[in-house]
Amino acid sequence: MTTMKAIRIHEFGGPSVLKHEDVPLPQPAEGEVLIRVHAAGVNPVDWKTRSGRGMAKRLEISFPLILGWDVSGVIEEIGAGVTQFKPGDEVFGLVRFPQLGATYAEYTAVPASHLAFKPRTLDHIQAAALPLVSLTAWQALFEGAQLEAGQRVLIHAAAGGVGHIAVQLARWRGAYVIGTASSRNVLFVRQLGASEVIDYETASFEQYVSNVDVVLDPLAGEVRERSWQVLKKGGVLVSILGEPAAGAAAAYGVRAVYVLVRPEASQLAQIAALVDEGHIRPEIDTVYPLQEAASAHERVERGHTRGKVVLKVS
C-alpha cells in the first residue's frame, strides 16, 4: 500500500475546503512512529486554522496540508531509535502542535516522544477526545495557575472541551470548583464535580462569584473583562485564548497568564492513569466519519458543544 485516505485543504476557507482524497502514505523518520489512526479529535483551533486564523500564522507549510492534532490509534511501524513503543501498541497524543499534526488521515507519522499509552478503560473515540483539551487544562491549572487544594477556581465554559476536563482535574486536585454553563448543561457540570454552577443564560456570574484564587478563561472578550473583578488580590487569570491585558490585571492587583498548550507525554501518561482510576471521563458530543470532516468543523464552529467532537477514522 502506497496511498491512504486523508482530509486535505488546498487553501484557507470555510468547511467546504476540506477534501477527502488519496494521498501518499507517510513513512516514520528517526524517532517517529507510524500510527494507524482510529480516531482524531476536532478542536476549535482546527477550524480557526482551516480558515486562516488559529495556528495558520505559525505554520511553516505549503498547500495542500492535512489538519488535526489529536490522535488515538495503533502503532504500525517504528522508526530508528524508538525504544518506548512497538508495533501493535495502542497510543494517543497531541502531536507536533503548534506545527501540523496531520491526524485527519488513515495513517500519520509522528514523534514517539509526543505519545503515551492509551488509557485501558477508554476506546479510541474517547481517547482521541482527550489530548489537546486535557493537556491544556493540566498546563493552565497546574503550571499557569499553580492550583492547590482548598483554592477556589472559576472555570468558564465548564461544559466545553477544555472546561469539562478542567472541572474534573480541579476537583481531583482538591479545589473548590465554580463553573459557568448554559441552562441545559448546569446539571452535567455539577455531575462532573463542580460545587457551584452559574447558568450564564439567566445570571451574571460576577453577581454571584467573588474572592476566587483562579479564573480559567477559554473565551476572552467581555467575559474576560468581567472576570478580573471576581479574583481576590494576588489571584490569577489564566487565558488559553490570547494574551490577557497586563494593564487590566495590574489595575485589579492580580496576575494574568497565557498558556499555549504543548505536547507533553509525561503529563499525558498521568492523565491516562487518572482516567483509568476513575477521576476523569471525556464527554463525546458527536462522532463523524472521516469523510464528513466538514460537518464536524461546522459543529465545532457553531460552539456550545458538550465535551468533544471526534472523527472516526478506522
C-alpha positions as CSV (number, residue, x, y, z in Angstrom):
1,M,0.0,0.0,0.0
2,T,1.4,3.4,-1.0
3,T,-1.6,5.6,-0.6
4,M,-4.2,6.3,2.1
5,K,-7.3,8.4,2.5
6,A,-6.9,11.8,4.3
7,I,-8.7,15.1,4.6
8,R,-6.6,17.9,3.0
9,I,-7.1,21.6,2.4
10,H,-5.7,23.3,-0.7
11,E,-6.5,26.8,0.5
12,F,-7.8,28.5,3.6
13,G,-11.5,29.0,3.8
14,G,-14.9,27.6,5.0
15,P,-15.7,23.9,5.8
16,S,-16.0,23.2,2.0
17,V,-12.2,23.4,1.6
18,L,-11.9,20.1,3.4
19,K,-11.3,17.5,0.8
20,H,-11.4,13.7,1.3
21,E,-8.8,12.3,-1.1
22,D,-5.9,9.9,-1.8
23,V,-2.5,10.9,-0.5
24,P,0.9,9.3,-0.2
25,L,1.3,7.0,2.8
26,P,3.8,8.7,5.2
27,Q,7.0,7.0,6.4
28,P,8.3,7.3,10.0
29,A,11.6,9.1,10.2
30,E,14.1,8.6,13.0
31,G,12.4,9.0,16.4
32,E,9.0,8.7,14.8
33,V,6.3,6.0,14.7
34,L,3.6,5.3,12.0
35,I,0.2,5.2,13.6
36,R,-2.9,3.6,12.0
37,V,-5.3,6.2,13.1
38,H,-8.6,5.0,14.7
39,A,-9.9,8.4,15.7
40,A,-8.9,12.1,15.6
41,G,-10.3,14.8,17.9
42,V,-11.6,18.0,16.5
43,N,-10.9,21.3,18.3
44,P,-11.8,24.9,17.8
45,V,-8.1,25.6,16.8
46,D,-8.7,23.2,13.9
47,W,-11.5,25.2,12.2
48,K,-9.7,28.5,13.0
49,T,-6.6,27.2,11.3
50,R,-8.6,25.9,8.4
51,S,-10.0,29.5,7.9
52,G,-6.5,31.1,8.0
53,R,-6.6,32.0,11.7
54,G,-5.6,29.8,14.7
55,M,-2.2,28.3,14.1
56,A,-2.1,29.3,10.4
57,K,0.4,32.2,11.1
58,R,2.8,29.8,12.9
59,L,2.8,27.1,10.3
60,E,5.8,26.5,8.1
61,I,3.9,24.9,5.3
62,S,2.7,24.9,1.7
63,F,-0.6,23.6,0.4
64,P,-2.0,21.1,0.4
65,L,-2.0,20.2,4.1
66,I,-3.6,17.8,6.5
67,L,-5.1,19.3,9.6
68,G,-5.6,17.6,13.1
69,W,-3.5,17.3,16.2
70,D,-5.4,14.8,18.5
71,V,-4.9,11.2,17.7
72,S,-5.7,7.7,19.0
73,G,-4.6,4.6,17.2
74,V,-2.3,1.6,16.9
75,I,1.4,1.7,16.1
76,E,2.0,0.1,12.7
77,E,5.7,0.7,12.3
78,I,8.6,2.3,14.4
79,G,11.4,4.5,13.1
80,A,15.0,4.2,14.0
81,G,15.8,4.9,17.7
82,V,12.3,4.4,19.0
83,T,12.5,2.1,22.1
84,Q,9.5,3.0,24.2
85,F,6.9,1.6,21.8
86,K,6.5,-1.4,19.5
87,P,4.1,-2.3,16.6
88,G,0.6,-3.1,18.0
89,D,0.8,-0.7,20.9
90,E,-2.3,1.4,21.4
91,V,-1.3,5.1,21.9
92,F,-2.8,8.6,22.0
93,G,-1.4,12.0,21.9
94,L,-1.3,15.7,20.9
95,V,1.2,15.6,18.1
96,R,3.6,18.3,16.7
97,F,1.5,21.2,18.0
98,P,1.6,24.1,17.0
99,Q,3.1,22.8,13.8
100,L,1.0,20.4,11.6
101,G,-0.1,17.2,13.3
102,A,-1.8,15.7,10.2
103,T,-4.1,13.4,12.1
104,Y,-7.2,13.7,9.8
105,A,-5.8,10.6,7.9
106,E,-5.8,6.8,7.9
107,Y,-2.1,6.9,8.9
108,T,0.2,9.6,10.4
109,A,3.9,9.6,11.2
110,V,4.5,11.4,14.5
111,P,7.3,11.9,17.1
112,A,7.2,9.0,19.5
113,S,8.0,11.5,22.3
114,H,4.6,13.1,21.8
115,L,2.7,9.9,22.6
116,A,1.5,7.9,25.7
117,F,-0.2,4.6,26.0
118,K,-3.9,4.9,25.5
119,P,-6.0,4.6,28.7
120,R,-7.1,1.0,29.1
121,T,-10.7,2.0,30.1
122,L,-11.3,4.1,27.0
123,D,-12.0,3.2,23.4
124,H,-10.2,5.1,20.6
125,I,-13.0,7.6,20.1
126,Q,-12.9,8.6,23.8
127,A,-9.1,8.6,23.9
128,A,-8.9,10.9,20.8
129,A,-11.1,13.4,22.6
130,L,-8.6,13.9,25.4
131,P,-5.1,15.0,24.4
132,L,-5.4,18.7,23.5
133,V,-8.1,19.6,26.0
134,S,-6.6,17.6,28.9
135,L,-3.1,18.9,28.4
136,T,-4.5,22.5,28.0
137,A,-6.4,22.1,31.3
138,W,-3.5,20.5,33.1
139,Q,-1.0,23.1,31.9
140,A,-3.4,26.0,32.6
141,L,-4.4,24.9,36.1
142,F,-1.2,23.3,37.4
143,E,1.6,25.2,35.6
144,G,-0.1,28.6,34.8
145,A,-2.2,28.9,38.0
146,Q,-0.3,26.5,40.2
147,L,-3.7,25.5,41.6
148,E,-3.6,24.0,45.1
149,A,-6.1,22.0,47.2
150,G,-8.5,24.3,49.0
151,Q,-8.3,27.1,46.5
152,R,-11.4,28.5,44.7
153,V,-11.4,28.3,40.9
154,L,-13.9,29.7,38.4
155,I,-14.0,27.7,35.1
156,H,-15.8,29.4,32.2
157,A,-17.5,27.3,29.5
158,A,-17.3,24.4,32.0
159,A,-19.2,22.0,29.7
160,G,-16.9,22.6,26.7
161,G,-13.9,20.6,25.6
162,V,-11.3,22.1,27.9
163,G,-13.8,23.1,30.6
164,H,-15.3,19.7,31.3
165,I,-11.8,18.2,31.8
166,A,-10.6,21.2,33.8
167,V,-13.6,20.8,36.2
168,Q,-12.6,17.2,36.8
169,L,-8.9,17.9,37.2
170,A,-9.5,20.8,39.6
171,R,-11.8,18.6,41.7
172,W,-9.2,15.9,41.8
173,R,-6.6,18.4,43.0
174,G,-9.0,19.3,45.8
175,A,-10.0,22.8,44.7
176,Y,-13.5,24.3,45.2
177,V,-14.8,24.5,41.7
178,I,-17.3,27.0,40.3
179,G,-18.4,26.7,36.7
180,T,-20.4,28.7,34.2
181,A,-22.6,26.9,31.7
182,S,-25.8,27.1,29.7
183,S,-29.1,26.0,31.2
184,R,-29.0,22.6,29.5
185,N,-25.5,21.9,30.9
186,V,-25.9,23.0,34.6
187,L,-26.7,19.5,35.8
188,F,-23.9,18.0,33.6
189,V,-21.3,20.3,35.1
190,R,-22.5,19.5,38.7
191,Q,-22.1,15.8,37.9
192,L,-18.5,16.5,36.8
193,G,-17.8,17.7,40.3
194,A,-18.4,21.5,40.4
195,S,-19.6,22.7,43.7
196,E,-21.4,25.7,42.1
197,V,-22.7,26.2,38.6
198,I,-23.9,29.5,37.3
199,D,-26.3,29.5,34.3
200,Y,-24.9,32.3,32.2
201,E,-28.2,32.5,30.2
202,T,-30.1,33.7,33.3
203,A,-27.4,35.2,35.6
204,S,-24.3,37.3,35.5
205,F,-21.5,35.3,37.2
206,E,-19.9,38.4,38.8
207,Q,-23.0,39.0,40.8
208,Y,-22.6,35.5,42.5
209,V,-18.9,34.9,42.5
210,S,-16.1,36.7,44.4
211,N,-12.8,36.1,46.0
212,V,-11.6,33.3,43.8
213,D,-7.9,32.3,43.5
214,V,-8.0,31.3,39.9
215,V,-10.1,32.1,36.8
216,L,-9.7,29.7,33.8
217,D,-10.7,31.7,30.7
218,P,-11.2,30.0,27.3
219,L,-13.4,32.8,26.0
220,A,-11.7,36.2,26.1
221,G,-13.9,39.2,25.1
222,E,-16.4,40.6,27.6
223,V,-16.3,37.5,29.8
224,R,-12.7,38.2,30.5
225,E,-13.3,41.9,31.2
226,R,-16.0,40.9,33.7
227,S,-13.7,38.2,35.3
228,W,-11.0,40.5,36.7
229,Q,-13.3,41.7,39.5
230,V,-14.1,38.3,40.9
231,L,-10.4,37.5,41.7
232,K,-9.0,38.0,45.1
233,K,-5.9,40.2,45.4
234,G,-2.9,38.3,44.1
235,G,-5.2,35.8,42.2
236,V,-4.5,34.7,38.7
237,L,-6.5,34.7,35.4
238,V,-5.2,32.0,33.1
239,S,-6.1,32.6,29.4
240,I,-6.0,29.8,26.8
241,L,-7.2,32.3,24.1
242,G,-4.6,35.0,23.6
243,E,-2.5,37.2,25.9
244,P,-4.6,39.0,28.5
245,A,-4.1,42.7,29.0
246,A,-1.4,43.2,31.6
247,G,-2.8,46.7,32.4
248,A,-6.2,45.2,33.4
249,A,-4.5,42.7,35.7
250,A,-2.4,45.3,37.3
251,A,-5.4,47.6,37.9
252,Y,-7.1,44.8,39.9
253,G,-3.9,43.7,41.7
254,V,-4.0,40.3,40.1
255,R,-1.8,38.3,37.7
256,A,-2.5,37.3,34.1
257,V,-1.0,34.2,32.4
258,Y,-1.4,32.9,28.8
259,V,-0.9,29.2,28.2
260,L,-0.5,27.8,24.7
261,V,-0.7,24.0,25.0
262,R,2.4,21.9,24.1
263,P,2.8,18.2,23.6
264,E,3.9,16.6,26.9
265,A,3.9,12.8,27.0
266,S,4.7,12.5,30.8
267,Q,1.6,14.6,31.6
268,L,-0.5,12.6,29.2
269,A,0.6,9.4,30.9
270,Q,-0.5,10.9,34.3
271,I,-3.8,11.9,32.7
272,A,-4.3,8.3,31.4
273,A,-3.7,7.0,34.9
274,L,-6.3,9.4,36.3
275,V,-8.8,8.2,33.6
276,D,-8.2,4.5,34.5
277,E,-8.5,5.3,38.2
278,G,-11.9,6.9,37.5
279,H,-11.1,10.5,38.2
280,I,-11.6,11.8,34.6
281,R,-14.0,10.9,31.8
282,P,-14.2,12.6,28.4
283,E,-17.6,13.5,27.2
284,I,-18.3,12.9,23.5
285,D,-20.6,15.4,21.9
286,T,-20.8,14.0,18.3
287,V,-18.8,11.4,16.2
288,Y,-18.5,11.8,12.5
289,P,-16.8,9.6,9.9
290,L,-13.5,11.0,8.5
291,Q,-15.1,11.9,5.1
292,E,-17.6,14.1,7.0
293,A,-14.9,16.3,8.5
294,A,-16.7,19.4,7.1
295,S,-19.8,18.6,9.1
296,A,-17.5,18.1,12.2
297,H,-16.0,21.5,11.7
298,E,-19.4,23.1,11.3
299,R,-20.5,21.5,14.6
300,V,-17.4,22.8,16.5
301,E,-17.6,26.2,14.8
302,R,-21.2,26.7,16.0
303,G,-20.0,26.3,19.6
304,H,-21.9,25.2,22.6
305,T,-20.7,21.6,22.4
306,R,-20.9,19.4,25.4
307,G,-17.5,17.8,25.5
308,K,-15.8,16.9,22.3
309,V,-16.4,16.3,18.6
310,V,-14.4,13.3,17.2
311,L,-13.7,11.9,13.7
312,K,-13.9,8.1,13.5
313,V,-11.2,7.0,11.0
314,S,-10.9,3.2,11.1
